Amino acid sequence: MEQTQAGKIPSNVQEVPGRDETLQAARERLNQTLAGVGEQAKYAAEYADEAVHNNPWISVGIGFGVGVAVGALIAIAAGSRSSHFR
């Protein structure tokens, strides 16, 4: 079975024509995306820090509530897991 050059499937990535340009473009997009995400994370952290400093007791209450909810979910999951092994 003979294949044309256009229909040939490369045996490794090095045979793909134009891969350097494609990889470079993908790397640049990834770096731009990571820079944008990092910038957004920085702003989110600054906002959270300011909110906690302005409302410390509300922050403590929210943290407590989240901790209770997570603990309850873990207890429920552990209880259902142990009932499967009886």
N, C-alpha and C positions, 0 to 999 in steps of 0.2 A: 504494500500500500504506500504510494508516494504522495507526499504533501508538498504544497507550494510554500515558498518562503513566507508569505503572508499568513498562512494557516499553521505554521510551525509553532509549537509550544516550547518555550525555552526551558532547558533543563535546570537552569539556576537564574537567579536574579541578575547576575552580571551580564547576561545576554540580552536583557531588555533594553532596546534603544531609548536614549533620552532619559535614563533613570537618574542621572546626576541632577538634571534640572528639576525633575519631579521631586526627588528627595530633598533638594535644597529648598524648593518652594514649600514643601510640607514642613520642613524644619523651621522655616521662617514664620509660617502660620502658627505653628505650635508655640514658638517663642512669644509671638504677639498675644496669643490666647493666654499663656501663662502669665505674662506681664499684666494683662487686663484683670485676670482673676486675682493676682497678688494685690493689685491696687484696690480692687473691690473688698478683699479681705481686710486690708489695712483700714479702709473707711469703716467697715463693719465693726472692727475691733475698737476703733476710736469712739464710735457711737455707743457701743456696749459699755465701754469704760466710763464715758460721760453719763450714761443713764444710771449706772450703778452708783456713781458718786453723787448724783442728784437725788436718788431714791434708794438709799441703802436698805431700808427695812422692807420695802416692796421687793427688792431683789432677793433678800433672804427668804421671804415668803414664797416667791416663785421657785427658788432653788429647793426649798423644803417640799413644796408640792410636787415638783418634778421627781424628786428623790422618792417620795412616797409612791407615786404612780409607777415608777420603774421597779421599785421593790415589790409592789403588788403583782406586777406582771411577771417578775422573776419567780415569786412564790407560786403563782398560778401555774406557770410553766413547769416548775419543779414538781408540783403536786400532780399534775397530769402525767408527767414523765414517770414518776414513781408508781402510779397506779397501773401503768402498762406492764410493769415488770412483776406484778403480783400474781 
